[in-house]
Amino acid sequence: MRKALRSLLALTVLIGTSSTAGVAVAAQPATAGALGGTDDIGGIGVDGDTGTAASADIKDRLLAIPGMSLIEEKPYTGYRFFVLNYTQPVDHRRPSEGTFQQRITVLHKDTSRPTVFYTGGYNVSANPSRREPTQIVDGNQVSMEYRFFTPSRPDPADWSKLDIWQAASDQHRLFRALKPVYPENWIATGGSKGGMTATYYERFYPRDMDGVVAYVAPNDVNNKEDSAYDRFFRRVGTEECRDRLNAVQREALVRRAPLKEKYEAYAAAEGYTFDTIGGLDRAYEAVVLDYVWGFWQYSTPADCESDLVPADAADASDEEIWASIDTVSGFSAYTDQGLSAYTPYYYQAGTQLGAPTIHFPHIEKKYIRYGYQPPRNFVPRDIGMKFQPNAMRDVDTWVRNNAHRMLFVYGENDPWGAEPFRLGKKARDSYVFTAPGANHGANVAGLVKSERDLATARIQQWAGVASPAVQADPEAARPLAAYDAQLDRHDVERERRLRP
């Protein structure tokens, strides 16, 4: 997966609204060790069962958790916001064989409110923010950085310990540490790779959460069969817009020679290198081939009529073609400097998650030298990789047959939704909704009214905060917290790389 793959929910469904108090059973059990395995994580008891009163200051309660340390506290009106480190085993199966510090944040409102467990599947922001489910339930929010994204990376890094089960076990262990502090219902959520993460967490620890809200989560079940993406690009938007985008992409390859000279000058000025991908020419083509995917991931049909996309690619200047490709795809994306921060993602895409491959019928074969390159090309060669084809099949089968209190939200115009999660006949109280006209920033607020009302009502029900009126009629459901322009920004930040 790259700019749309680069530019992919924590889990869960609970058996009942009070079942989170029990011990979850992992699909792959861990062995005991110095940290006591995945369940021996320590924690603070409610009403002082470890000697800390429930009425104590929230910072003191958090820091009394074994392995928890404070990086900083930042003020925000109506909340307490903490940036913390939590000690995790590198290997949850062998916890005695080393630990690392995992960065988390806590947006604290009140221990009597539900808690939303968020991960984006990448780095965690050290600034206060509130995800949509947190606003809907007016709750606390715990956000977790994904293992191996710096600074949450073991040293030395054993890359074989970067897989979806180990990451799910990070969440499980942190949840069990925090559950005594935040005893009300928990909802897992995440977008894109974070939506995938929440889903995998639910698959491996299905008794932790009371509900899961997974946004725009790709589901690449068969990494060798990607025809769904080609079908998507044949019909997304209008024919006029598709033709306009295709023409710019083709023209960038027709003009490879002069635009590569510009790229070489740009790279020299910025100090960019291309050792990982194997040369500037490979990087140039990769950026250009990301263009159409990246447009639909982050832009809208209206952008097709703007200066972003030259109206007549054949008559456009080199500078106009360059500017359009750079704005959408980003010529820094496949440099060593652009790739390095996302090595953990590309490693996972090439070992478990899978990566889409699409075709370009509007471009003559003579202009395409490499095609969509595999994740292996974006990871340093000294890191070994071997693909595990059963990983996503297992998750897909589990979701179809076992989904309980899971909500999947997709965007109609988002390429990553071409291969979505689907529900089988055994799924319970679970839903897959698509926001019309939405891109990779699709959310509950963008659904049609009947689905928006139902989704809002179910999230509040799972969180244990649905009013009698909402329980009787989903049309009465509204977010419980007022909109905050700083906390609740839901615009998708354009990423200069193809990734979920």
DRENKOL-607103 format. One record per residue (C-alpha): x, y, z; residue in three letters. Coordinates in Angstrom, 1 decimal, always signed. Layout:
BEGIN
SETI:x:y:z:r
SETI:X:Y:Z:ALA
...
// end
This chain:
BEGIN
SETI:x:y:z:r
SETI:+0.0:+0.0:+0.0:MET
SETI:+1.6:+3.4:-0.8:ARG
SETI:+0.5:+7.2:-1.0:LYS
SETI:-3.0:+6.2:-0.7:ALA
SETI:-1.0:+3.4:+0.6:LEU
SETI:+1.4:+5.8:+2.1:ARG
SETI:+0.0:+9.7:+1.6:SER
SETI:-4.7:+1.3:+7.2:LEU
SETI:-10.2:-0.5:+15.0:LEU
SETI:-8.5:-1.2:+17.6:ALA
SETI:-10.9:-3.8:+18.1:LEU
SETI:-13.7:-5.0:+19.6:THR
SETI:-17.1:-5.9:+20.6:VAL
SETI:-18.1:-6.7:+24.0:LEU
SETI:-20.3:-9.6:+25.0:ILE
SETI:-22.2:-7.2:+27.3:GLY
SETI:-22.0:-3.6:+28.5:THR
SETI:-20.3:-4.8:+31.7:SER
SETI:-18.2:-7.6:+30.4:SER
SETI:-15.0:-5.4:+30.1:THR
SETI:-14.3:-6.0:+33.7:ALA
SETI:-13.4:-9.6:+32.9:GLY
SETI:-10.1:-10.9:+31.6:VAL
SETI:-9.9:-11.1:+27.9:ALA
SETI:-8.7:-14.3:+26.2:VAL
SETI:-6.2:-13.7:+23.4:ALA
SETI:-6.5:-15.8:+20.3:ALA
SETI:-2.8:-16.4:+20.7:GLN
SETI:-2.0:-16.8:+24.4:PRO
SETI:+1.2:-15.3:+25.8:ALA
SETI:+3.5:-17.1:+28.2:THR
SETI:+4.4:-15.9:+31.6:ALA
SETI:+7.5:-13.9:+32.2:GLY
SETI:+9.2:-11.1:+34.1:ALA
SETI:+6.2:-8.8:+33.3:LEU
SETI:+3.8:-11.6:+34.1:GLY
SETI:+2.5:-12.1:+30.5:GLY
SETI:-0.1:-10.0:+28.8:THR
SETI:-2.5:-10.0:+31.8:ASP
SETI:-0.1:-9.3:+34.7:ASP
SETI:+0.2:-5.6:+34.1:ILE
SETI:-0.7:-4.1:+37.4:GLY
SETI:-3.0:-1.2:+37.8:GLY
SETI:-4.9:+0.9:+40.2:ILE
SETI:-8.0:-0.5:+41.8:GLY
SETI:-11.3:+1.3:+42.1:VAL
SETI:-12.0:+2.7:+45.6:ASP
SETI:-8.5:+2.2:+46.7:GLY
SETI:-8.0:-1.6:+46.5:ASP
SETI:-4.3:-0.9:+46.0:THR
SETI:-4.2:+1.8:+48.5:GLY
SETI:-4.9:+4.6:+46.1:THR
SETI:-8.3:+6.2:+46.6:ALA
SETI:-10.5:+6.7:+43.6:ALA
SETI:-10.9:+10.3:+44.6:SER
SETI:-7.2:+11.0:+44.2:ALA
SETI:-5.9:+13.4:+41.6:ASP
SETI:-6.1:+11.7:+38.2:ILE
SETI:-2.4:+12.4:+37.5:LYS
SETI:-1.5:+10.6:+40.7:ASP
SETI:-3.7:+7.7:+39.8:ARG
SETI:-2.2:+7.4:+36.3:LEU
SETI:+1.3:+7.6:+37.6:LEU
SETI:+0.6:+4.9:+40.2:ALA
SETI:+0.2:+2.4:+37.4:ILE
SETI:+3.3:+0.2:+37.2:PRO
SETI:+5.4:+1.2:+34.1:GLY
SETI:+3.6:+4.5:+33.6:MET
SETI:+5.6:+7.8:+33.5:SER
SETI:+4.8:+11.4:+32.7:LEU
SETI:+6.3:+13.2:+29.7:ILE
SETI:+4.2:+16.3:+30.1:GLU
SETI:+0.8:+17.7:+31.0:GLU
SETI:-0.8:+20.3:+28.7:LYS
SETI:-3.7:+22.5:+29.8:PRO
SETI:-7.0:+22.4:+27.9:TYR
SETI:-10.3:+23.9:+29.1:THR
SETI:-12.6:+21.2:+30.3:GLY
SETI:-10.0:+18.5:+30.2:TYR
SETI:-6.7:+17.3:+31.6:ARG
SETI:-4.3:+16.2:+28.9:PHE
SETI:-1.3:+14.0:+29.6:PHE
SETI:+1.5:+12.7:+27.4:VAL
SETI:+2.9:+9.5:+28.9:LEU
SETI:+5.2:+6.6:+28.4:ASN
SETI:+4.1:+3.1:+29.3:TYR
SETI:+6.5:+0.2:+29.6:THR
SETI:+5.6:-2.7:+27.2:GLN
SETI:+7.3:-6.0:+26.5:PRO
SETI:+8.9:-6.2:+23.1:VAL
SETI:+7.5:-9.7:+22.8:ASP
SETI:+4.2:-10.4:+24.7:HIS
SETI:+4.9:-14.1:+24.4:ARG
SETI:+8.3:-13.8:+26.2:ARG
SETI:+7.9:-10.6:+28.3:PRO
SETI:+11.1:-11.3:+30.2:SER
SETI:+13.2:-10.7:+27.0:GLU
SETI:+13.2:-6.9:+27.0:GLY
SETI:+10.9:-3.9:+27.1:THR
SETI:+10.3:-0.6:+25.3:PHE
SETI:+8.6:+2.7:+26.1:GLN
SETI:+5.3:+3.2:+24.3:GLN
SETI:+4.0:+6.7:+24.0:ARG
SETI:+0.4:+7.3:+24.9:ILE
SETI:-1.8:+10.3:+25.6:THR
SETI:-4.8:+10.7:+27.9:VAL
SETI:-7.5:+13.3:+27.3:LEU
SETI:-9.2:+13.1:+30.7:HIS
SETI:-12.7:+14.4:+31.3:LYS
SETI:-14.1:+12.4:+34.2:ASP
SETI:-13.7:+8.8:+35.4:THR
SETI:-17.5:+8.5:+35.5:SER
SETI:-17.6:+9.0:+31.7:ARG
SETI:-16.9:+6.3:+29.0:PRO
SETI:-13.5:+6.1:+27.4:THR
SETI:-12.6:+6.0:+23.7:VAL
SETI:-9.5:+4.0:+22.9:PHE
SETI:-7.9:+5.5:+19.7:TYR
SETI:-5.0:+4.6:+17.5:THR
SETI:-4.2:+6.0:+14.1:GLY
SETI:-1.9:+3.0:+13.4:GLY
SETI:+1.1:+5.4:+13.2:TYR
SETI:+2.5:+8.0:+15.5:ASN
SETI:+0.4:+9.6:+18.2:VAL
SETI:+0.0:+13.4:+18.4:SER
SETI:+1.3:+15.1:+21.5:ALA
SETI:-1.4:+17.8:+21.2:ASN
SETI:-4.9:+17.5:+22.5:PRO
SETI:-7.5:+16.3:+20.0:SER
SETI:-10.8:+14.5:+20.1:ARG
SETI:-12.0:+11.8:+17.8:ARG
SETI:-15.6:+11.7:+16.6:GLU
SETI:-16.7:+8.9:+19.0:PRO
SETI:-15.3:+10.8:+21.9:THR
SETI:-17.4:+13.8:+21.0:GLN
SETI:-20.5:+11.6:+20.4:ILE
SETI:-20.2:+10.0:+23.9:VAL
SETI:-18.7:+13.0:+25.7:ASP
SETI:-16.0:+10.8:+27.2:GLY
SETI:-12.3:+10.4:+27.9:ASN
SETI:-9.9:+9.5:+25.2:GLN
SETI:-6.8:+7.3:+25.4:VAL
SETI:-4.6:+7.4:+22.3:SER
SETI:-1.7:+5.0:+21.7:MET
SETI:+1.3:+5.2:+19.4:GLU
SETI:+1.7:+2.0:+17.2:TYR
SETI:+4.8:+0.0:+18.1:ARG
SETI:+8.0:+0.6:+16.1:PHE
SETI:+7.0:+4.1:+15.1:PHE
SETI:+9.5:+6.4:+16.8:THR
SETI:+9.9:+7.1:+19.6:PRO
SETI:+7.9:+3.9:+20.5:SER
SETI:+10.5:+1.6:+19.0:ARG
SETI:+12.6:-1.1:+20.8:PRO
SETI:+16.3:-0.6:+20.6:ASP
SETI:+17.6:-2.7:+19.1:PRO
SETI:+14.6:-3.3:+16.8:ALA
SETI:+13.7:-6.9:+16.3:ASP
SETI:+11.3:-6.4:+13.3:TRP
SETI:+9.9:-9.9:+13.7:SER
SETI:+8.1:-8.5:+16.7:LYS
SETI:+6.1:-6.1:+14.6:LEU
SETI:+2.9:-7.9:+13.8:ASP
SETI:-0.8:-7.4:+14.3:ILE
SETI:-1.0:-9.7:+17.3:TRP
SETI:+1.8:-8.0:+19.2:GLN
SETI:+0.2:-4.6:+18.5:ALA
SETI:-3.2:-5.9:+19.7:ALA
SETI:-1.5:-7.2:+22.8:SER
SETI:+0.0:-3.7:+23.4:ASP
SETI:-3.6:-2.4:+23.4:GLN
SETI:-4.9:-5.2:+25.6:HIS
SETI:-2.2:-4.7:+28.2:ARG
SETI:-2.7:-0.9:+28.3:LEU
SETI:-6.5:-1.3:+28.5:PHE
SETI:-6.2:-3.6:+31.5:ARG
SETI:-3.8:-1.2:+33.2:ALA
SETI:-6.2:+1.7:+32.7:LEU
SETI:-9.6:+0.0:+33.2:LYS
SETI:-9.5:+0.3:+37.0:PRO
SETI:-9.0:+4.0:+36.6:VAL
SETI:-11.7:+4.4:+33.9:TYR
SETI:-14.2:+1.7:+34.9:PRO
SETI:-17.1:+2.8:+32.6:GLU
SETI:-17.6:+1.4:+29.1:ASN
SETI:-14.8:+1.5:+26.4:TRP
SETI:-15.1:+2.1:+22.7:ILE
SETI:-12.2:+1.3:+20.3:ALA
SETI:-11.7:+3.5:+17.3:THR
SETI:-9.3:+4.5:+14.6:GLY
SETI:-9.2:+5.6:+11.0:GLY
SETI:-7.5:+4.0:+8.0:SER
SETI:-4.6:+1.9:+9.4:LYS
SETI:-6.0:+2.8:+12.8:GLY
SETI:-9.4:+1.4:+11.7:GLY
SETI:-7.6:-1.8:+10.7:MET
SETI:-5.8:-1.8:+14.1:THR
SETI:-9.0:-1.5:+16.0:ALA
SETI:-10.4:-4.4:+14.0:THR
SETI:-7.4:-6.6:+14.7:TYR
SETI:-7.5:-5.8:+18.4:TYR
SETI:-11.2:-6.9:+18.5:GLU
SETI:-10.3:-10.1:+16.6:ARG
SETI:-7.6:-11.1:+19.2:PHE
SETI:-9.2:-9.7:+22.4:TYR
SETI:-13.0:-9.7:+21.7:PRO
SETI:-13.9:-9.2:+25.4:ARG
SETI:-12.0:-5.9:+26.1:ASP
SETI:-14.2:-3.3:+24.4:MET
SETI:-17.9:-2.5:+24.5:ASP
SETI:-17.9:-1.4:+20.9:GLY
SETI:-15.7:-0.7:+17.9:VAL
SETI:-16.0:+2.2:+15.4:VAL
SETI:-13.6:+1.6:+12.5:ALA
SETI:-13.3:+4.4:+9.9:TYR
SETI:-12.1:+3.8:+6.2:VAL
SETI:-10.4:+0.5:+7.1:ALA
SETI:-9.0:-1.4:+4.1:PRO
SETI:-9.4:-5.2:+4.0:ASN
SETI:-6.9:-6.7:+1.6:ASP
SETI:-8.0:-10.4:+2.1:VAL
SETI:-6.2:-11.7:-1.0:ASN
SETI:-3.1:-9.8:-1.8:ASN
SETI:-2.8:-11.3:-5.3:LYS
SETI:-6.3:-10.3:-6.3:GLU
SETI:-6.8:-6.5:-6.6:ASP
SETI:-9.4:-6.1:-9.4:SER
SETI:-11.7:-4.3:-7.1:ALA
SETI:-9.4:-1.3:-7.2:TYR
SETI:-9.4:-1.2:-11.0:ASP
SETI:-13.2:-1.3:-11.0:ARG
SETI:-13.3:+1.6:-8.6:PHE
SETI:-11.1:+3.8:-10.8:PHE
SETI:-13.3:+3.0:-13.8:ARG
SETI:-16.4:+4.5:-12.2:ARG
SETI:-15.4:+7.0:-9.4:VAL
SETI:-16.5:+10.6:-10.0:GLY
SETI:-17.4:+11.8:-13.5:THR
SETI:-15.9:+10.7:-16.8:GLU
SETI:-14.7:+14.3:-17.4:GLU
SETI:-12.8:+14.3:-14.1:CYS
SETI:-11.3:+10.9:-14.6:ARG
SETI:-10.1:+11.8:-18.1:ASP
SETI:-8.6:+15.0:-16.8:ARG
SETI:-6.6:+13.2:-14.0:LEU
SETI:-5.6:+10.4:-16.3:ASN
SETI:-4.2:+12.9:-18.8:ALA
SETI:-2.1:+14.7:-16.3:VAL
SETI:-0.7:+11.4:-15.0:GLN
SETI:+0.1:+10.2:-18.5:ARG
SETI:+1.7:+13.5:-19.5:GLU
SETI:+4.0:+13.3:-16.5:ALA
SETI:+5.4:+10.0:-17.8:LEU
SETI:+5.6:+11.3:-21.4:VAL
SETI:+7.7:+14.2:-20.1:ARG
SETI:+9.8:+11.9:-17.9:ARG
SETI:+13.1:+13.3:-19.2:ALA
SETI:+12.6:+17.0:-18.6:PRO
SETI:+10.7:+16.5:-15.3:LEU
SETI:+13.4:+14.1:-14.0:LYS
SETI:+15.9:+16.9:-14.5:GLU
SETI:+13.8:+19.1:-12.4:LYS
SETI:+13.5:+16.3:-9.8:TYR
SETI:+17.3:+15.9:-9.7:GLU
SETI:+17.7:+19.6:-9.1:ALA
SETI:+15.0:+19.5:-6.4:TYR
SETI:+16.6:+16.5:-4.7:ALA
SETI:+20.1:+18.0:-4.8:ALA
SETI:+18.8:+21.2:-3.2:ALA
SETI:+16.9:+19.4:-0.5:GLU
SETI:+19.6:+16.8:+0.2:GLY
SETI:+17.3:+13.9:-0.8:TYR
SETI:+18.7:+10.4:-1.6:THR
SETI:+17.1:+7.3:-3.2:PHE
SETI:+19.1:+4.3:-1.8:ASP
SETI:+16.0:+2.4:-0.4:THR
SETI:+13.9:+2.5:-3.5:ILE
SETI:+16.8:+2.0:-5.8:GLY
SETI:+17.2:+5.2:-7.7:GLY
SETI:+15.6:+8.5:-8.7:LEU
SETI:+13.9:+7.1:-11.8:ASP
SETI:+12.1:+4.5:-9.7:ARG
SETI:+11.0:+7.2:-7.2:ALA
SETI:+9.8:+9.5:-10.0:TYR
SETI:+7.6:+6.9:-11.5:GLU
SETI:+6.2:+5.8:-8.1:ALA
SETI:+5.2:+9.4:-7.3:VAL
SETI:+3.5:+9.8:-10.7:VAL
SETI:+1.6:+6.5:-10.5:LEU
SETI:+0.3:+7.5:-7.1:ASP
SETI:-1.3:+10.6:-8.6:TYR
SETI:-4.9:+9.4:-9.4:VAL
SETI:-5.2:+7.3:-6.3:TRP
SETI:-3.9:+10.2:-4.1:GLY
SETI:-6.4:+12.6:-5.7:PHE
SETI:-9.4:+10.5:-4.8:TRP
SETI:-8.1:+9.7:-1.4:GLN
SETI:-7.8:+13.3:-0.3:TYR
SETI:-9.6:+15.5:-2.8:SER
SETI:-13.2:+16.1:-4.0:THR
SETI:-14.8:+16.2:-7.4:PRO
SETI:-14.8:+20.0:-7.2:ALA
SETI:-11.0:+20.0:-7.0:ASP
SETI:-11.0:+18.6:-10.6:CYS
SETI:-12.3:+21.9:-11.8:GLU
SETI:-9.7:+23.9:-9.9:SER
SETI:-6.1:+24.9:-10.8:ASP
SETI:-4.9:+21.8:-9.0:LEU
SETI:-5.6:+19.7:-12.1:VAL
SETI:-4.6:+21.3:-15.5:PRO
SETI:-7.5:+21.4:-17.8:ALA
SETI:-5.5:+20.5:-20.9:ASP
SETI:-2.5:+18.4:-19.9:ALA
SETI:-1.0:+18.2:-23.4:ALA
SETI:-0.7:+22.0:-23.5:ASP
SETI:+0.2:+22.6:-19.9:ALA
SETI:+3.7:+23.7:-19.0:SER
SETI:+6.2:+21.5:-17.3:ASP
SETI:+5.8:+23.6:-14.2:GLU
SETI:+2.0:+23.0:-14.1:GLU
SETI:+2.4:+19.3:-14.5:ILE
SETI:+5.1:+19.2:-11.8:TRP
SETI:+3.0:+21.3:-9.4:ALA
SETI:-0.1:+19.1:-9.8:SER
SETI:+1.8:+15.9:-9.2:ILE
SETI:+3.8:+17.3:-6.3:ASP
SETI:+0.7:+18.7:-4.6:THR
SETI:-1.2:+15.4:-4.8:VAL
SETI:+1.6:+12.8:-4.5:SER
SETI:+4.6:+14.7:-3.2:GLY
SETI:+8.0:+14.3:-4.8:PHE
SETI:+9.6:+13.8:-1.4:SER
SETI:+7.5:+10.7:-0.7:ALA
SETI:+9.9:+8.0:-2.1:TYR
SETI:+13.2:+9.6:-1.0:THR
SETI:+15.1:+7.9:+1.8:ASP
SETI:+14.1:+10.8:+4.0:GLN
SETI:+10.4:+10.5:+3.1:GLY
SETI:+10.3:+6.7:+3.5:LEU
SETI:+12.2:+6.3:+6.8:SER
SETI:+9.5:+7.4:+9.2:ALA
SETI:+7.1:+4.9:+7.6:TYR
SETI:+9.3:+1.9:+7.5:THR
SETI:+7.1:+0.1:+10.1:PRO
SETI:+4.1:+0.6:+7.8:TYR
SETI:+5.8:-0.7:+4.7:TYR
SETI:+7.2:-3.6:+6.7:TYR
SETI:+3.7:-4.6:+7.8:GLN
SETI:+2.2:-4.1:+4.3:ALA
SETI:+4.8:-6.5:+3.0:GLY
SETI:+4.5:-9.1:+5.7:THR
SETI:+0.8:-9.1:+6.7:GLN
SETI:-1.4:-6.3:+5.6:LEU
SETI:-1.0:-6.5:+1.9:GLY
SETI:-0.7:-3.8:-0.7:ALA
SETI:-2.9:-3.0:-3.7:PRO
SETI:-1.7:-3.2:-7.3:THR
SETI:-3.6:-1.3:-10.0:ILE
SETI:-3.3:-1.1:-13.8:HIS
SETI:-3.2:+2.0:-16.0:PHE
SETI:-5.1:+1.4:-19.2:PRO
SETI:-4.9:+5.0:-20.2:HIS
SETI:-1.0:+4.9:-20.3:ILE
SETI:+0.9:+3.1:-23.1:GLU
SETI:+3.1:+0.4:-21.7:LYS
SETI:+6.2:+2.0:-23.2:LYS
SETI:+5.9:+4.8:-20.6:TYR
SETI:+5.7:+2.5:-17.5:ILE
SETI:+8.9:+0.9:-16.5:ARG
SETI:+8.1:-0.5:-13.0:TYR
SETI:+4.4:-0.3:-12.3:GLY
SETI:+3.1:-0.3:-8.8:TYR
SETI:+6.1:-1.3:-6.7:GLN
SETI:+5.8:-3.7:-3.8:PRO
SETI:+6.4:-2.7:-0.1:PRO
SETI:+9.7:-4.6:-0.2:ARG
SETI:+11.1:-1.7:-2.3:ASN
SETI:+10.3:+0.8:+0.4:PHE
SETI:+12.0:-1.0:+3.3:VAL
SETI:+15.8:-1.1:+3.8:PRO
SETI:+17.3:-4.4:+2.6:ARG
SETI:+18.9:-5.2:+5.9:ASP
SETI:+15.4:-5.8:+7.3:ILE
SETI:+14.1:-9.2:+6.4:GLY
SETI:+10.5:-9.6:+5.2:MET
SETI:+8.3:-12.6:+4.4:LYS
SETI:+4.6:-12.3:+3.5:PHE
SETI:+2.0:-14.2:+5.6:GLN
SETI:-1.0:-14.7:+3.3:PRO
SETI:-3.2:-16.1:+6.1:ASN
SETI:-3.1:-13.1:+8.4:ALA
SETI:-5.8:-11.0:+6.6:MET
SETI:-7.9:-14.1:+5.7:ARG
SETI:-8.1:-14.9:+9.4:ASP
SETI:-9.2:-11.5:+10.4:VAL
SETI:-11.7:-11.3:+7.5:ASP
SETI:-13.3:-14.6:+8.4:THR
SETI:-13.4:-13.7:+12.1:TRP
SETI:-15.2:-10.4:+11.3:VAL
SETI:-17.7:-12.0:+9.0:ARG
SETI:-18.6:-14.7:+11.6:ASN
SETI:-18.1:-13.0:+14.9:ASN
SETI:-18.6:-9.2:+14.6:ALA
SETI:-20.5:-7.9:+17.6:HIS
SETI:-21.0:-4.2:+18.2:ARG
SETI:-18.8:-3.2:+15.3:MET
SETI:-19.4:-0.2:+13.0:LEU
SETI:-17.4:+0.3:+9.8:PHE
SETI:-17.6:+3.7:+8.0:VAL
SETI:-16.4:+4.2:+4.5:TYR
SETI:-16.3:+7.0:+1.9:GLY
SETI:-17.9:+6.5:-1.5:GLU
SETI:-15.0:+8.2:-3.3:ASN
SETI:-12.1:+6.7:-1.2:ASP
SETI:-10.0:+4.1:-3.1:PRO
SETI:-9.2:+2.3:+0.1:TRP
SETI:-12.9:+1.4:+0.5:GLY
SETI:-12.8:-0.7:-2.7:ALA
SETI:-12.0:-3.7:-0.5:GLU
SETI:-14.0:-3.2:+2.7:PRO
SETI:-14.8:-5.3:+5.6:PHE
SETI:-18.1:-7.2:+5.2:ARG
SETI:-20.5:-8.8:+7.7:LEU
SETI:-21.8:-12.3:+7.5:GLY
SETI:-25.1:-13.8:+8.8:LYS
SETI:-23.6:-14.4:+12.3:LYS
SETI:-22.7:-10.8:+12.9:ALA
SETI:-24.6:-9.1:+15.7:ARG
SETI:-25.4:-5.5:+16.2:ASP
SETI:-22.9:-4.5:+13.6:SER
SETI:-23.0:-2.3:+10.6:TYR
SETI:-21.2:-1.2:+7.4:VAL
SETI:-22.1:+2.3:+6.2:PHE
SETI:-20.8:+4.4:+3.3:THR
SETI:-20.8:+8.2:+3.3:ALA
SETI:-22.0:+9.5:-0.1:PRO
SETI:-19.3:+11.6:-1.9:GLY
SETI:-16.9:+11.3:+1.0:ALA
SETI:-13.1:+10.6:+0.6:ASN
SETI:-10.7:+9.1:+3.1:HIS
SETI:-12.0:+11.5:+5.7:GLY
SETI:-15.5:+9.8:+5.9:ALA
SETI:-17.1:+9.9:+9.3:ASN
SETI:-20.5:+9.3:+11.0:VAL
SETI:-21.5:+13.0:+10.5:ALA
SETI:-21.3:+12.5:+6.7:GLY
SETI:-23.7:+9.6:+6.5:LEU
SETI:-27.2:+9.9:+5.3:VAL
SETI:-29.5:+11.0:+8.1:LYS
SETI:-31.1:+7.6:+8.9:SER
SETI:-27.6:+5.9:+9.1:GLU
SETI:-26.1:+8.8:+11.0:ARG
SETI:-28.9:+8.7:+13.6:ASP
SETI:-28.6:+4.9:+13.9:LEU
SETI:-24.8:+5.0:+14.2:ALA
SETI:-24.8:+7.8:+16.7:THR
SETI:-27.4:+6.0:+18.8:ALA
SETI:-25.6:+2.7:+18.7:ARG
SETI:-22.3:+4.3:+19.7:ILE
SETI:-24.0:+5.9:+22.7:GLN
SETI:-25.7:+2.6:+23.5:GLN
SETI:-22.4:+0.7:+23.4:TRP
SETI:-20.8:+3.4:+25.6:ALA
SETI:-23.6:+3.1:+28.1:GLY
SETI:-24.7:+6.8:+27.8:VAL
SETI:-27.8:+6.6:+25.5:ALA
SETI:-30.7:+8.5:+27.0:SER
SETI:-34.1:+6.8:+27.2:PRO
SETI:-35.2:+9.0:+24.3:ALA
SETI:-32.3:+7.7:+22.2:VAL
SETI:-32.9:+4.1:+23.2:GLN
SETI:-36.5:+4.5:+22.1:ALA
SETI:-35.8:+6.4:+18.9:ASP
SETI:-32.4:+6.8:+17.2:PRO
SETI:-33.6:+10.0:+15.5:GLU
SETI:-33.1:+11.6:+18.9:ALA
SETI:-29.4:+10.9:+18.9:ALA
SETI:-27.0:+13.8:+18.8:ARG
SETI:-23.3:+14.1:+19.9:PRO
SETI:-23.3:+14.7:+23.7:LEU
SETI:-20.4:+17.1:+23.6:ALA
SETI:-20.6:+20.5:+21.9:ALA
SETI:-18.4:+20.9:+18.8:TYR
SETI:-14.9:+22.3:+19.6:ASP
SETI:-13.2:+23.8:+16.6:ALA
SETI:-9.7:+23.0:+17.9:GLN
SETI:-10.4:+19.5:+19.3:LEU
SETI:-12.8:+18.2:+16.7:ASP
SETI:-11.0:+19.0:+13.4:ARG
SETI:-12.0:+16.1:+11.1:HIS
SETI:-10.4:+17.2:+7.9:ASP
SETI:-8.0:+14.6:+6.4:VAL
SETI:-4.4:+15.9:+6.5:GLU
SETI:-3.0:+15.3:+3.0:ARG
SETI:-0.1:+12.8:+3.3:GLU
SETI:+2.7:+13.0:+0.7:ARG
SETI:+2.8:+9.2:+0.3:ARG
SETI:+0.5:+6.4:-0.7:LEU
SETI:-0.6:+4.7:+2.4:ARG
SETI:-3.8:+4.1:+4.4:PRO
// end
